[in-house]
């Protein structure tokens, strides 16, 4: 199969591309570095020639409702339009567990993404997953201010990005089935502890401070809304095992 990966150079996208190759398929990376602008839609028509399925793991860094909706709205509309024109038979998207229960900030764009896919012209599959184990290290870099790292008070059930990638490729090489069971990690973690352990593993000396985010968005982070619901699939690797393995 020829499988295009939107955001194929990102945290999970790199794993998706690797798994696609390992399983004997041909990956097509849809990213600016490969000459494709997902937001503008340029380069998509040529890139999707002969593609059988698209896996969308494109992402952006924002906490703004408007910015997130603008990004995911543009990317999803462009992908679906180009896929329909190219005759792509399967659109697979990565979303977030319980995103519809907390449609604020970054999650606002993911809710829009799902809505567009469901109403769109291409047969689809959506996998909702928990935050990745790698999220702790990402926050360590993004939220460092001098000697401090500011972390939202949050419960998470993180899953290995590699396991998410494997599941996405499983789905892309099968028939479209709509929403599938959520995927989360085997253990519930406090985000502040994930960041502290990431800092220790990377040799970063910083004071990691946990701060409650105000409003409904912050409450959803704290109260377990983002945890796996009954019936979800659970990954194998724990966060501690990833840190112990050196990331």
N, C-alpha and C positions, 0 to 999 in steps of 0.2 A: 504493500500500500504506500501511497504518497500522502504523508500527513504533515500539514502545516501547523506551526506552533506560534501563535501570537504571543509576544513577550518571551521568545525563546532564549533570551540572554539573561533573564531574571533568576531569582532565587529558586523557584520551582521549575521555571522554563528550561534551565540548563539540564536539570534532571530529566525532564520530559524528552528533550532532544536526545539525550544519552540512551534512555530506555527505548525510544523509537529505533535508534540505530542497533542497539543490542538485539532487538527482536527481529531484525532483518528487514525493517521498513525504511523508507526514505524520508528523512525530515526536511522540511522547508521552513527556515526561520523567518518569521515576519517581525522585523524590528528595524529601527532606523539604521543600525549598523549594516543591515543587509539590503538597504535601499528601499525600505517600506516605511511609510509614515502612517501609522494606524489612525491617528487623530484626523489627519487631512485626507486619508484614503489613497494617497499617491503610491503607486507601485503595486497595489493589491491585485489588479487585474492580471498583470503578467505573472505575479508570483503564484497565483492560484490555478494556473493552467495545469490540468492533469491531476489536481489534488483530489483525493477521495474524502478526506475528513480534515476538519480544523479543530485544534485544541486551543482555547483561548485562556491564557493565564496572564494576560497583560495587566499591569497595575500602575498605580500612581501614588505619590506621597502627598497626602492632604488630609486635613481634618474638617475641611469646608464642605458643607452639603452641596453648594452650587458648583464648586470646582470638581467634586467627585462626579456629580451628575453630568457635567459637561464632558468630562473625560470618557466615562463609561458609555454615555449616550452616543458620543461621536464614534468611538471605537466599535461598539456593537452594531450600530446602524451601517457603518462602512463595511464591516466584515460580512454581515448578512446580505447586504446588497451585492457585494462582489462574489460571494459564495453562490448566490442564486444565479447570477449571470454566468458563472463558470461551471455550473452544474455540480457543485459540491453536495454530497449526499448526507453529510452528518456534521453538525456543529456541537462540539463538546465544550462546556464552560465550567470553570472553577468558581464557586461562590463560597459563602461563609455560613457556618452553622447559625441558625436563628436570626439571620440578617433581617428578616421581615418583622421581627419583634423589637428591633432597635434600629429603625431606618433613619439614622442621624449621622452626620459627619461623613466619613469615608463610606459607611454602610449605605448611605442614601444612594450613591452611585451604583452599588451592587444590586440594590433592589430594582432600580431602573433597568439595569442590565438584564436581570431575570425576566422582567416584564416584556422587554423588547424581544427576547429570544422566544418566549412562549407565544407571542403574537406574530412572530416572524415567518418568513417563507421557507426556512430550511429545517428539516427534521433535526431534533435536538436531544441532548442529554445534559443535565446539570448535576454536578457533584458539589454538595456543600461540605466543606472541611473546616476543622478547627484551625487556630493559628499554628504556624510551624514552630518546631523547636528553635529554629534560627531567629525567631522574632525577638528573643531576649538579647541576642548579640546586635541585632539591628537597632533596638531601642538604646542600647549602650552607646552606639555611635551617634544616633540622631539626637538624643536628649541629653547630651553632655554639655554642661555649662561650667567651664573652669573645673574646679575640683568636685562638682556635683553632677549626678545623673538623676534626672527627675522622671519617675516612672508612675503611670496611672495605677491606682489601686484596682486590681483586676484578678478575677479567677479565670483560668484557662485550662483547656485539656489538650495541650499541644501534641502535634503529630509530626513525624519526620517528613520533610519535603520529598524525600525519595519515595516513600510509601504513597504519598499523594500522586506523584508522577506515575508510578506503576499502575495505580488505579485508573488514572485518566487515560493511559494508553490502552488498558484493558477495555475501557468503555468505547474509545475511538475505533477500535478494531472489531467491535460488535455492532449490532443494529441499534438505532436510536430508541431510547426507552423513556424519555422524559426525566422527571426527578428520580434519583436513586437514593439509596440509604446514605445518611450522613457518614462522614469518616472523621474520627477523633483519635487522640492518643490514648494510651492505657491508663494514664494517671492525671488527676487534677493537680494543677500547680498554681502557686501565687506568682504573678508576674515579677514582683520585686525580687523574689528569690531566684527566678530564672536569670534576671539581669545581674544579680550579685554573683551567681555562679559563672556566668559568662565572663564577667570582669575578672574573676579569679583565674579562670582558664586562660584568658588572654594576657594576664599579667598587668591589667589596668588598675591603677590605684586611684579610686574615686569613692566618694560617699554617695551611695545609692539611696535616694529619698523617695518614699511612697506618698503619692498625693491623690486624694479623691477628686475625680473629675465631676464638676457640678452637672445638674440636669439629668434628663432621662437617659442620655447616652452614657454618662458615668455610672448611673444606677445599674444599667444593664451589664456594665463591665463587672460591677461588684457583686451582684446578687445571684450569679450563676446562670443568667440568661444565655450566655455564650457556651455553656457546657453541653456535652452530648445528651440528646434525649434518648429515652428508652427505644431500643431497636437499632441504634446506630452501630456501625461497624467500628471496631477499635483496632488501631495499629499495634505493631509489635514493639517497636523500639521506644524506650522511655527517654525523657530529656536527660536524666542522669547518665544513661548509657551513651548518648550522643556526646555529652561533655567528656565522659571518660575515654571515649574513642578519639578525642581531639577534634570533634566537630565533623 
